[in-house]
């Protein structure tokens, strides 16, 4: 049974909040109208022989219980007088039911614990709150500028909404954040989210909490996210996290969207590249905002196949010089060691405000970089992405020029996405448009609270930690329990294992397998032919070098030892320079890919048709 975040008090508060704000006007007015009909209608019928006005007067007089209404034995007059009393009583009860429910909910909430507190009124924060309520968690949302209708809608679902600033300790105290299971700082401003985390720490103080409160801090800046994770690693290494009542968990919506895209579409990328007989996976980016850069990082760190050369990126931007300088500054090591690997990224000019997508643009990309195998549209705004994505699809399909998948980023699901960006709906090899990254699909309980995207990464760490390269595949129970120790893993290792997980399906595909589809009977224990293992392990080492350099690590200088604090690694070396033990570590990660894939695709795997041989190994 899935875990619910709530105790009995917080569950009761959530239910009362929902009941208090669930309007049922048909029921309420129906009851009142029925009572009035009995009161007035039967009275009029009984005294109608005395005249309409006299009958109306005597009917209304039932409220005062005078005259003919004392000592009544007639069943009809009994109904009239009791209905007359019920109308004002029931009306008052209905009128104050909302306020009564709210006060009762607040009273029950005074003892709430093990619940979820979300700070923020952005669409992702609201989406997360609703998704947690679907799982019957008790949720308290702290918001400052939430519209009244949105607030009412949330309360109808049982979300307790507090108006206030989550940076203030007293606001967090009102939300019982010091007794929560999870606190999510989900404001659009990174600085505000860090201040919320600090306020939670001040509120909790030195109080003992087992397990600690998980404080999920939304971070939009890639550099700040990296530093926040490294700071957590330093705290773990220095044992400062041991016994701490707060466990910080920085996360990025852009990173989660990119990882979700790769985990769901990797096989499509490989399939299209194979059908086009491409030498490499080549992604063309239209726009290079934070979301696009997150996808670029994941592609360079994960999509390394024995069937293709190293991945290639082409960035089209209005100011390519500035975009290139920023990317290289953030990933300096990925361009500083060409003897190991240098990121194949080119920045080309294209201003979509002054130029249209047409044959000239496609020709320019092909001549300078070769034909692409996929396109990413991420210009910073949903309307611009929709317009450019549709135009690109038309240009790609004109004469079958670029029969590739086009992935259009959107922050919120729209009707345009449903109509134009719903994926491949034809059997032909042609260009199609698909949306990704909407907060309704990314800001979910499974991904933010439970860390579902890291399940495969935890399996990869378990393999590496236990050296399972020469052992039998892990059982499903072992795979499911691998997440238990994930909280203690250093962030630098988490980053490496996330890339392993995102690359898992590449290894499975290289080994000759694909996930089973509906109606197929798949194997739950796919194997890797022994003859393929050396090449797969070497390619895994190539991928690992790229991921480490992208993450900011550098090779050690002669005589220098590995230093985690300085991010210097002695294994950042060509394959031929590794010891057999080091090479076996790559074998471990290849075997881990199979178990990761088993976790991600419980339907099993079937053998795929191998249509082209592996390319020769690249020189480094």
N, C-alpha and C positions, 0 to 999 in steps of 0.2 A: 504494500500500500504506500502511495506517495506521501512524503512528509508534508505536514501542514504547519505553517508558522502561526501559531495562536495558542493561548491557553483558554480555559472555559470562560473567563471574564471578558477577554477581548473578542471571542466568538459571539458572546451574547451582545456586546456593544455593537458589533458589526451588523448582527441581525436586526437589532432595534433601530439602528440608523437606516437600514434599508426599508423596514416596515414604516417608519415615521415619515419617510419621504416618497413612498410609493403612492402616488395619487391614483385613486380609482373613482373618478367623478361619476361614472355611470352608477356604480354601486351606492356611493354616498347619497347622491341626489335621488336615486331610485328609492332608497329607503325612506327619505324624507317625503318624497311625493306620495308614496304609498300610505304613509301615516296621515298626511294631510287629506288624502282622498277618503280614508276611513273616517276621519274626524268630521270633515265638512260634508262629505257626500252622504253618509248614513244619517247625519243629523238633518240635512235638508229633506231626505226621503221621508224620515219619520214625522216631521212637522210640516210637510209641504201643504197639507190641507188647511193650515192656518195662514197661508200666504207666504210668498217668497221672502219678504223682509223679516217677518216674524220667525220663519224657519231658520234663516241665516243667523239672526240674533241669538236664538236659543242654542244653535250649534256652536257658535263661538263662545257662548257662556259656559261651555263645558270646562274651560280652563279654570274658571273661578269655583267650580264645583258647588254652585248654588242652585236653589230652586228645584227644578225637576230632576237634578242629578244626584240629589241625596236619596238614599234608600232605594236605589234603582235595582229592579229585579229583571228588567227587560235586557236580553242578551245584546240587542242592537245598541241600546243606550250605554251599556257597559263598554262596548268597543269604542264608542264615540268619546267617552270621557277619559279612558286610558290612552287612547291615541292622542288626545289633546294634551295630556301630560307628557307623553313620550316625545312629541315634536320638539319642544325647546330643550329637553334633556339630551336627546340624541344629537340635536344640532350643535349644542355646546361641546359634547364629547368629540364630534367630528372636527369642530373648529380648533380644539386644543390638542387633538391627537398628535399632530406633528411636533408641537412644542414639548408635549409630555414624552414622546419617544426620544426626542433629542436629549432632554434632561436625564432620562433613564440611561441612554447610551453613554452620556458623559460620566454618570455615576459608576456604571460598570467598567468604564475605561480607566477608572482610578486604580484598578488592580490588574490592568493589562500587562502581559509579558509575553516573550517569545514571538512577538508580532513583527511586522515590517513597517518601517517608517521611510517615507519617500519625501524628499525635500525638493520642490520645484513645481512649476506650473506649465512647463513646456509640453508639447505634444508627446515626446517620448516618455516623460514622467507620468502623464495621464495614462498612456498606453500600458506602461508597466503596472500601474496601480490596478487597472481593470483586469489585466492578465493574471495578476496575483489573486484577485477576488474570484476569478474563474476556478482557481485551485482551492478556494475556500480559505485562503489566508486572511488573517485580520490585518487590515492595511490602514495606516494613518498617513494622509497626505498633507504636508505643510505647504501652503501656497499663499502668495501675496496678491496677485493680479488675475486670479481665475475668474472668468465671466460667471455671472449668476446662474445662467442656464447650464453651463458645464459643471458647476459645483453641485447643482441639483441633480443632474444626471449621475454624477459619481456617488452621491449620497443614496440615491435610489438603488445603486448596486451594492450598497453596504460599506462604501469607503468613507471613513471618518475624515472630514476635511477640516483642518485648523487653519485659520487665517493668521499669518504672522511671518516673521523673518527667522529662518532656521539657523542663522548665524548667532542668534541670541540663545543663551543657555536656558533661560526660562521658557522659551518657546519649545525647545527640545524636551524640557522637563514635562511640559503639558502633554507632549506626545509620548511620554514614557520611553524616550529613546534610550535611557540608561538601563531599561529592562528589555529592549528589543532584541530579536535575533539578528536582524539586518537593518542597517541604515543606508539609504541610497541618496547621495548628494547629486542631484540631477538638474542643476541650474545650467543655463547656457554659458555662463562665465566660469572659466577655470578657477579664477581667484576666489570667487564666492564658494565654490565647492570645497576648496582647500580650507577656507575659513569655517565651513560647516563641519569638516572633519576635526578641526581644532576645537570647535565648540563641543563636539561629542566627547573628545578626550577630556576637556575640562569638566564636563558634567559627570562623567564616569569616575574621574580621579583615579585613585589607587584601589578601587573596589575590585574584589575578586570575581571573575566571570569565567565559568567553564561551561561550554566553550566561549571564547571571547566574542564580542559583538563584531560582526563583519561590517565594515564601513566601506561601501563601494563608492568610489569617487570618480565621477565622469570627467574625462580629460580630453579636450579637443586638440590641444597642441601636441604633436608627436614627440617633440623634444622634452616637454614637461612630463609626458607619460613615461618616457624612457628614464628620466631622472627619478621620478617617483618610484618606479619599479626598482631601480638600482638602490635607492635609499632603503627600501624595504629589505632588499637582499643584504645590505650592510647591517641592518638591525637584526636579521636572522643570524648572520655570521657572528655577531657580537653578543648573541643570546639576549638581546634586548626585547625580543618578541616573546620569549619564554615567560609565561605568567602574566603577560600584558592583557588587560581587559579589552583591548581594541585591536582588531586585525585589519589594517588598511588594504583595500583591494582596488587599486586604480584600474580603470577600464576606458576604452575608447569605442564609441559607436561606429566610427569609420573603420577601425581595425576589425571589429566584429562583423561589419557588413562585408569587408574584403575577405575575411576568412570563411564566412558563410558562402560567399560566391564561389571561392575555390573548392570548398568541400562538396558543393553540389554540382559544379560544372566542369570539374577537371576532366572527366572522361569525355565530355563533349569537346573540350579543347583538343584533346589528343585525337579523337575520332576525326574532327574536321581537318586537322593538320595532316593526318594520314590520308584522308580522301583527296586532299589537294596536293599530295606528294611533296609537301614542304620539307625543307631541310631543318627547320627549327620552328618553335612556337614564336610567332611574331605578333605582338599586341600593339595596335595603334590607339593612342589616347587623344581624344578630342577634348581639350581642357585638362588642367592639372591642378585641381583644388585638393583639399586635404583628403577627400574621399578617393580621388584618383591616385594620389600618392600612396595611400594605404594599399590599394590594389597592386600598384607597381612593386612595392616592397615584397608583397606576398608572392607575386609571380617570380621575381628574381630569386627568392629564397626557397621556393618549393617546386616549381615546375621544371624538373630536370629528369629527362627520360633517356634511356639508352638508345631509343630510336631516333632521337633528334639531337641537334647541337644545342648549345646553351641558349636560353631564352633571350629574345630581343625585344626592346621597347622603342617605339617612336612616339614622341610627344609633339602634338600640334598645339601651339599656344600663341596668343597675340604678341607676347613679349618673351620669345624663347630664351634670350640671353639671361634675363632675370630668373626665369623658371629653372634654367640649367644651373645657374650659380647657387640658387637656394638648395636644390636637390644635392648637388655635389658637396655643399658645405655641411649638410645634415648627414651625408653618407661618404665622408672623405675617404675612409679606408677601402671602400668598394672600387675606388679608382687609383689607389696609391700603390697597388701591388700587382702589376700586370704579369709578373712571373707566376703568380698563382691564379688570378682571375681579375678581369676588369669588366664592370657592368657594361653590357652592350646597350647603351641608351643614347638616343640622338634627339635633339630638340629642334624642331623646324617651325618656321613662321606660318601662322594662319589666323587671321582675324575674322571671326564669324560675324562680326558686326558690319564689316565692309565687304565681305566676299562670300560667295555662295559655294556650296559643295557641288562639284561637278567633275567632268573628266580630267580637267587640268590638274586639279588637286590630287586625284587618284594617280595620275601619271607621275606627278612629282614625287609622291611617296614611293611608288614602285621603282622609279629610276634610282632614287637615292638609298632606299632601304629594302626593296623587295616587296613581294605581295604579303599582305598580312593574313593571319589565321583567326583573328578576333579583334573586335574594336570595343573600346570603353568610352562612353560619353559622360563626362563629369565636369561641367563648366561652372558649378557653384550655385545654380538656381534651377528649380524644377521646370519652369516654363522654357528656359533656354535649352535644357537637356531634351525635353519632349520635342521641341521644334527641330533641333539639330539631329536627334535620333531618327525621326521620321524621314527627314531629308536625306540622311546618310543611307538609310535602308533603300530608298528609291534609287539613289545613285549607284549603290552596290548591285542592285538587281537589274539595272539597265544593261542589257546585253550579257547578263551573268558575270559582271566584271569582278566583284568581290563576293563570292557566295559564303559569307562568314557570319557568325553570331555577333550581334551588336548588343552590348549591355548598357542600358541607360540608367543612370543613378537618379533616384528620386527620394526625397526625404519623407514624403507622405504619399500614400497610395492615392491615385487619382483615376477618374473615368478614362482619361487618355491612355493610362497604362493598361487598363482592362481591355480597351479597344485595340490598341496598336502595339502593346509591348507584353504579349502574353506567351512568348516563346515560339518554338518551331511547331507549326501546325500542318506542314506538308512533308511528304516523303522525299521530295526532290532536294538536291543540294543547292540551297539558295540562302540569301541573306535573310535573317529574321531578327526581330527586336524583342528584347526581354528587359524588364525592369528589375532593379535590385536596390537594396539599402533602405527601404521604407521603414520608419520607426515602428510601424505596426508589426512588422516581421522580425525586427532586430531587437527592439527594447522589450524583450519577453522575460518572463520569470525563469524559464529554462536557461536562457543565455546570460542574463545579468546576475540573477540570484544563485542559480545552481551551477553556472559555469559549464553548460553542456558542450560548448565548443572545445573545452579543454579536456574532455573525457579521453579522447585519443591521445592527447599529449601526456596524460597521466600514465597511460599504458606504455607509451614510448619510454618514459622515465623508469617505469618498473622494469622493463626489459634491460635497459642500460645499467640500472642499479644492481640487478641480480645477475647480469651477464648471461642472458638466456639465448645466446647465439647458437649453441649446440644442443639445446634442450627441446623437448617436445612443446607444441603449442600450448599456451595457457588455456585453462578451462574458462568457461563463461563466468563462473563464480569468481575466479581470480581476476578476470578482466574487470568485473563490476566493483571489486574491492580495491582496485588500484587507485581510485580517487581518494582513499582515506588518508594517504600520506602526502597528497599533492599540496596541502596547505603548508607543509614544511620545506618545500622545494624552493631553492633560491631562484629569484626572478630571471637571472641570466640563463639558468638551465630551463626554466619554464619557456623562455623565448625560443631556445633551441628545440625543445620538444614540441612546441606548437608548430614549428616549421616541419618537423618530422611527420606530425599528424596530418598537416595540410598536404603533404607529399605522398601520403600512404597509398592513395589510389593510383598514383603514377607507377609505384612499384608493382602493385597488383596487375596493372595493365601491361607493364613490361614483362611480367612473368607469364602472360598469356591468359589472364582471367578478366572477367567483367561481372558486375552485379547481375543477378538473375532478375528478370522482369516478371510481371504477372503471368501466371500460367506455366512458368518454367520451374523445374526442380533443381535447386542449386546445392552445391556442396558447401557445407559450413566449415570445412577445413581445407581451403585451397593450399596447394603446395608450390614451392619454387624448384624448378629443375636444378640439379647440382651444377650442370654445365653453365647455367646463367648466373650463378651466385657471384663469381669473381667480378664479372662486368657490372652487375647490379651494385656490388659493394663499392667498386671504384667510382661509379657514378654517384653513389650516395656521398662519398667523400667530396666529390666535386661540388655537390649541392651544399654540403655542410660548410665548406670553405666560403661559398658565396653568402650563406646565411650569417656566418660569423662576421665576415667583413661588412655586410650590410648593417649588422647590429653594432658596429663600432669597434670590434676587436681587431688586433693587429698581430702579425707573427712576432715572435721573440727575436731579439738581436742575438748574434753569436755570444754564447756564454751566459745569456739571460735565462732565468727560470720563469715558468708560468706565474703570472701575477693577476689574480682576479680583480683587484682594486684598480690596477692600471690597464686592465682588459688586454693583456698580452698572453697569447696562447702558443705553446711550443709544438702543438700538433698542426698548426696552420702551415702545412708543407705539402709538396707534391706526393702523390700516391707512392711512387717508387722510393721515397725517403722514409716511409713509415716502417715500423717494426711489424712483425706478424701479429703481435698482441693488439697494436693500434688498428691494423686492418680488420681484425676480428670485431672490434667495436663497431665498424661499419656494417659488418655482417649482422651483428646484433640488431642494428637499426633497420636493416632490410627485413629481417624476420619480424621485427616489431610492426612493420607496415601491414603484414598479414593479419596480425591480431587486432590492430587498429581498425582495419577494414571490416573485420568480423563484428566489431562493436558497432560500426556505423551502418553496416548492411546485414542485418540479421536474416534477410531472405536468402542469403547464400550467394554463390558465384558459379558461373558456367565458363567453360573454356571458350575463348574468342578465336576467330580465325586470324592467323598471322599472315599478313599480306606483303610485308616488306622486311628485309633483314635489318639488324641493328647497324648503325653507322660505326665506323672505326672510332677508336678513342681519340679525343681531342688532345692536342698538345697544350701544355700549360705554360 
